Structure formats: structure tokens, C-alpha cells
Amino acid sequence: MTVAAFKLARDAICTEAQSTNARLAPRYRKIIDPAATAAEFTDGIAALGDFVTLSSQTTDQLAQLAVPPGLEQGQAVNLAQYRDIVAILQHELELLNAGEFADAKAVDLSTDAISRQISAWEAEYGFLNCP
């Protein structure tokens, strides 16, 4: 597989995931909105759960792609980083469901550095960002 073919296949997966995330994001962002109602907050937690499922499924799809020579290590690191974020967000969900909101926020912030690393690798090759 060439880098161009890999990019095309990867971007197709990420485009579909971005479309789904576009519908989820307004809901899960209510978790951090101080003006959110209790119902919106609860729905936001459910939407975050859906996002975690989406991210996990997207990562699994990316892992099925044939990787061109020279990208194997970068792809392996990228997949591991996505899996790390999924695990962190699963923990955040546990904290939110337990009512431990300050701890959940701190856990959420811990994804920032990993997300920056993911974005840097994707930008290096012109890949779309996968949610």
C-alpha cells in the first residue's frame, strides 16, 4: 500500500467518525456547561459514552488498515495513543457517573497532551484527525 492509498482509506474512516462526532459533540460538551440543565448534563454523559464507543470502534477500524512501509511505527504509536485516550475517557465516565466531577475534569485534561501528539503525527502526513 502506498502512503496516498493509506491516507485515502484512513481519511474515509475518519470522515465517517467526524460526521458521527459532529452530532455527539454538542451533547457531551454540556458536561462542562455551567448553564446546562440536569437533563442536559445526564444526556451529555450518555453522549460521552457514545463518543468513547465511537473512538474505540474507529481505532479498531484504523488498526485493520494495511500500513505502507515507513509508517508502521507511527501508526502503532498513533493507535496506542487513541487507545490511551479511550481508556482515560472510560475512567472519566466512571467518575462522572459516581458524581466525582472535579476528578473527572482533571482526568479529561490529561488527554490534552496525547491529543496534541496525535494531531502532530496526523498533520505531518496530512491525515484527517479521527475523533
N, C-alpha and C positions, 0 to 999 in steps of 0.2 A: 504494500500500500504506500502511496506517495503522501507527502505532507498535505498536499492540496486535497486529495481524496479523504484523508483523515479529518481535515478541517471541515469539509463538506458534511461528512457523516456526523461529526461531533456537533457542529453548529445546528444540524437538523434536530438532534436530541435536545440541545439547549434552547432552541427556539420554541419547541413544544413546551418545555418546562417553564420558560419565561411566560408563556401565554397563561398557563395554569397559575403561576405565581402572581401574575397581574390581578387575578380575581381574588386570591387569598390575601395579598399584602394589605389592602385597606382594612381587612378584618383583623389580622393579627397585630397590626400597628395600634389598634385600640388598647392593647395591653399597656402601652406606655402613655396613653392619652388621659391626662387627669380629668378631662371632661366626659370621659366615657361612662355610660351607664353600667350598672351591674350586669345587665343582659349583654351589652356590647363587650364588656370585659370577658365574660364567660364565653361568648362566641369567639372572641379573639384567641382565647386559649385553645378552643377547638380548631380554629384555623391554623394556629401554630402547629398543632398536632398533624394537621393535613399537610402543612409545609414540610415537616420532618419526614413524613411518608414520601412526599414528592421528591425531596432531596435524596433520600435513600434509594428510591427507585431509579432516579436519574443517574446516580453514581453507579448503580448496578448496570444500567444500560451503557454508560461510558466504559465500564470495565470489559464489556463484550467486544469493543472495537478492536480491530487489528491495528497495531501501532507501528508506524513507519520507523525504520532504523534511525537512531539518533534521538528519538523521543521517548524511548522506553522508560528511562529513569525519571524523566519529567512527568510522564503520565502516571507512573507508580506513585510518585510523591503527591501529585495532584489528587489522585483517588484517595490516598491515605488522609490528606487534608480534608477532603469532603467528608470522609467517614468520621474524622475527628469532630467536625462541626455537627454532624448528625448526632453523635454521642453527647456532645455538650448541650445541644438543644433538647435532647431527650431528658437530660438531667434538669434543665431549666423548666421543662413541663412538669416534672415531678415536684419541683419546688413551688411552682405556681399553683399546682393542684393542692399542695399542702399549706398554701397561704403564706409562704415564705417569700414575699415579694422583693425585699431588699436583696436577699441572697440570689434570687432568680435574675435580678438586674445585673448583679456582679458577674454571674455566670455568663449571661448574654454578652456582656462587654468583652469577655475572654475570647470571643470568636473574632474580634476585630483584627488582631494580628494575623491570624490564619487566613482570614478573608483577603487581607492585603497581599499575602504571599500567593494565594490562588489567582487573584486579579493580575499580579505582575507576570506570572507564567502565561496566563491566557493572553495578555497584551503582547508579550514577547512574540507570540506566533500569530497574533491577530484572531484568536479564537473568541467566540462569544462567551460571555460569562454564563455559567449554569447556576441556577438557584439551588 
